[in-house]
């Protein structure tokens, strides 16, 4: 039996979505998930699907159990469950993107920290019908931040190893904003060798319209303020822009004096591109479903 054009479009959309989810796993080590909302967008009812990487993040082999809202919350740290529900409810109410960090508990009791992001899709009446999101294990990154904030001489060697082997760009500056350390990941993200970057002002990484942002963040950290992750753009050595997530913290000496600033940067260019393609594929699939419905109604009229 031959398929209709609408069915072919839906099938192509599903294949594209599956391919993109696999690329998320391979390229960005992200888990992808999709939550189909029912009963006017309530959290307690709906169909949840997720990629194989989500199982790995939770400490299981792929397809170890059926993906469901109940299975997800069974692995969430009990102290974080209410915050997740509140964040989802807030996104559904306002239409804003969903973004939260929370703890999960793996088999055997290991606690990990994950970061979730999602966008909300709405129907023609404005009702929320779908959440499309990602989940990423950020445990190592948070450990690095804690080590940077609280490191003393006894932990200096361990801290150095963490920084050198990190996949995130880790940079430190003096109080005047001059770069003092530069790890291998910073070389990969920004294109500057350590010998080239150290001794230069941190503003070499700022696009012309973001220099004030860089200086303001340095001033906040020098004053003793540590602030959470934010997304922005930075400048590579070749003049191209890179989308990044940055967290900035003061560095203290043993007496508690601020002696510098640390910046941890993650390149999210590929993550954003894949998420945009996945979102586009879902829209194509939605258009295919709509076209199929119109064709069905038209055939009934005939």
C-alpha positions in Angstrom: 0.0 0.0 0.0 1.4 3.3 -1.1 1.8 6.1 1.5 0.3 9.5 1.0 2.6 12.6 0.7 1.6 13.6 4.2 2.5 10.2 5.6 5.9 10.4 3.8 6.5 13.8 5.3 5.7 12.6 8.8 8.0 9.5 8.3 10.8 11.8 7.0 10.4 14.1 10.0 10.6 11.2 12.5 13.8 9.9 10.8 15.3 13.3 10.9 14.5 13.7 14.6 16.0 10.3 15.4 19.2 11.1 13.4 19.6 14.5 15.2 19.2 12.8 18.6 21.9 10.4 17.8 24.1 13.3 16.8 23.4 15.0 20.1 24.8 11.9 21.8 27.8 11.6 19.6 28.9 15.2 19.3 27.8 16.9 22.6 27.2 14.0 25.0 23.8 15.4 25.6 20.7 13.4 26.5 17.7 14.5 24.4 14.1 14.2 25.6 10.6 15.1 24.5 7.5 15.5 26.7 4.1 15.4 25.0 1.7 17.3 27.2 -1.9 16.2 27.8 -4.8 17.4 29.8 -4.1 21.1 29.2 -0.4 20.8 29.7 -0.3 19.3 33.2 3.0 17.8 34.4 1.6 14.6 35.9 0.2 13.3 32.7 1.9 13.1 29.3 4.2 10.9 27.2 7.9 11.1 27.8 10.6 9.9 25.4 14.3 10.2 25.8 17.5 9.2 24.0 19.9 6.4 24.9 22.3 9.0 26.5 19.7 9.8 29.1 19.9 6.2 30.3 23.7 6.5 30.5 23.5 9.7 32.4 21.2 8.0 34.9 23.7 5.0 35.1 21.9 2.5 33.0 22.3 0.7 29.7 20.0 2.1 27.0 16.4 0.8 27.1 16.9 -0.6 30.6 13.4 0.5 31.5 10.5 2.4 29.8 10.9 6.2 29.8 8.2 7.9 31.8 7.6 10.8 34.1 7.4 8.4 37.1 10.7 6.7 36.1 12.4 10.1 35.9 11.3 11.3 39.3 12.2 7.9 40.8 15.8 8.9 40.0 15.6 12.5 41.1 17.0 13.5 44.5 13.9 13.8 46.7 15.0 17.2 47.9 15.0 18.5 44.3 11.7 17.2 43.0 9.6 20.1 44.1 12.0 22.6 42.5 11.7 20.7 39.2 8.0 20.7 39.3 7.9 24.4 40.1 10.3 25.2 37.3 8.3 23.3 34.7 5.0 24.9 35.9 6.6 28.3 35.6 7.8 27.7 32.1 4.4 26.3 31.0 2.7 29.4 32.6 5.0 32.0 31.1 6.2 30.3 27.9 9.8 31.0 29.0 12.5 28.3 28.3 13.0 25.7 31.0 16.4 25.7 32.7 17.4 24.0 36.0 20.2 22.1 37.7 19.3 19.3 40.1 20.6 16.1 41.5 20.0 12.6 40.4 20.7 9.3 42.2 22.3 6.5 40.2 22.1 2.8 41.0 24.3 2.1 44.0 23.6 5.6 45.5 26.0 7.8 43.6 24.7 11.4 43.5 25.3 13.4 40.2 24.4 16.9 39.2 22.6 17.5 35.9 21.6 20.5 33.9 18.3 20.5 32.0 17.2 22.9 29.3 14.0 22.9 27.2 11.8 24.9 25.0 8.0 24.9 25.0 5.9 24.4 21.8 2.4 25.8 21.6 -0.6 25.0 19.4 -2.5 27.6 17.4 -4.6 28.5 20.4 -1.5 29.2 22.5 -1.7 26.1 24.7 1.5 24.3 25.6 1.6 21.0 23.8 5.2 19.8 23.9 8.5 20.3 25.7 11.7 19.5 23.8 14.9 19.5 25.9 18.3 18.2 26.8 20.0 16.9 29.9 23.8 17.1 30.6 25.8 15.8 33.5 27.7 18.8 35.0 29.0 17.1 38.1 32.7 17.4 37.2 32.2 21.0 36.3 30.6 21.8 39.6 33.4 20.0 41.4 36.0 22.1 39.6 34.2 25.3 40.6 34.1 24.2 44.2 37.8 23.3 44.1 38.6 26.7 42.6 36.7 28.5 45.3 38.0 26.5 48.2 41.4 25.3 47.1 44.4 25.6 49.5 47.9 24.4 49.3 47.0 20.8 50.3 44.8 20.4 47.3 46.8 22.4 44.8 48.2 19.4 42.9 44.7 17.8 42.6 43.3 21.1 41.4 46.0 21.4 38.8 45.2 18.0 37.4 41.5 18.7 37.3 42.1 22.0 35.4 44.6 20.5 33.0 42.3 17.6 32.1 39.0 19.5 32.0 37.0 19.7 28.8 36.0 23.2 29.8 38.2 26.3 29.2 39.5 27.4 32.6 41.1 30.8 32.8 42.3 32.9 35.7 43.2 36.6 35.8 44.8 39.0 38.2 42.7 41.7 39.9 43.4 44.0 37.0 42.0 41.5 34.5 45.3 40.3 33.0 45.3 36.6 32.2 47.5 34.5 34.5 46.6 30.9 33.7 45.2 29.2 30.6 44.4 25.5 30.4 44.6 23.3 27.3 40.8 23.4 26.8 41.1 27.2 26.6 43.5 26.8 23.7 40.9 24.6 21.9 38.0 27.0 22.5 39.7 30.3 21.8 42.6 29.4 19.5 45.2 31.2 21.6 48.2 29.2 22.9 48.9 29.6 26.6 52.1 31.5 25.9 50.2 33.9 23.7 47.3 34.5 26.0 49.0 34.8 29.4 49.9 38.4 30.1 47.2 39.8 27.9 44.0 41.5 29.2 40.9 39.3 29.3 39.2 41.7 26.9 41.0 40.0 24.0 38.2 37.5 24.3 35.5 40.1 24.1 33.6 41.0 20.9 33.6 44.8 20.5 30.0 45.0 21.8 30.8 42.8 24.9 33.9 44.5 26.3 31.8 46.3 29.0 30.2 43.0 29.9 33.7 41.4 30.5 34.9 44.2 32.6 31.7 44.4 34.7 31.9 40.6 35.4 35.6 40.9 36.4 34.7 43.8 38.7 31.9 41.8 40.4 34.2 38.8 41.0 37.0 41.1 42.3 34.4 42.5 44.8 33.9 38.9 46.1 30.8 38.0 44.1 30.4 34.6 42.6 27.6 34.3 40.0 26.0 31.5 38.2 26.2 30.3 34.6 25.2 32.6 31.9 25.2 32.4 28.1 27.1 34.9 25.9 29.5 35.2 23.0 33.2 35.4 23.0 35.9 36.1 20.4 38.4 33.5 19.0 41.9 34.4 18.0 40.8 34.2 14.3 38.1 36.8 14.9 35.2 34.4 14.8 32.5 34.3 17.5 31.9 31.3 19.7 28.7 30.8 21.8 29.6 29.9 25.4 28.4 29.3 28.9 30.5 31.1 31.5 30.7 31.0 35.3 32.9 33.5 37.1 34.2 33.3 40.7 36.7 35.1 42.9 39.9 33.3 43.9 40.9 33.6 47.6 44.2 33.1 49.3 44.6 31.2 52.6 43.6 34.4 54.6 40.4 34.9 52.6 41.6 37.8 50.5 40.5 37.9 46.9 43.7 37.6 44.8 42.2 36.8 41.3 39.3 35.7 39.2 38.5 32.3 37.7 36.3 31.9 34.6 35.0 28.5 33.5 33.8 28.5 29.9 32.0 25.8 27.9 31.6 26.0 24.1 27.9 25.5 23.4 28.0 26.3 19.6 27.3 22.7 18.6 24.8 22.2 21.3 22.8 25.3 20.1 23.0 24.2 16.5 21.8 20.7 17.1 19.0 21.9 19.4 17.9 24.3 16.6 17.9 21.6 14.0 16.0 19.3 16.3 13.4 22.0 17.0 13.2 22.6 13.2 12.6 18.9 12.6 9.9 18.8 15.2 8.2 21.7 13.4 8.4 19.9 10.1 6.8 16.9 11.7 4.0 19.0 13.2 3.4 20.6 9.7 3.2 17.1 8.3 0.6 16.1 10.8 -1.4 19.2 10.1 -1.2 18.6 6.3 -2.3 15.0 6.8 -5.3 16.1 8.8 -6.3 18.7 6.1 -5.9 16.0 3.4 -8.1 13.6 5.3 -10.8 16.2 5.8 -10.7 17.1 2.1 -11.0 13.4 1.1 -14.0 13.1 3.3 -15.6 16.1 1.6 -15.1 14.4 -1.8 
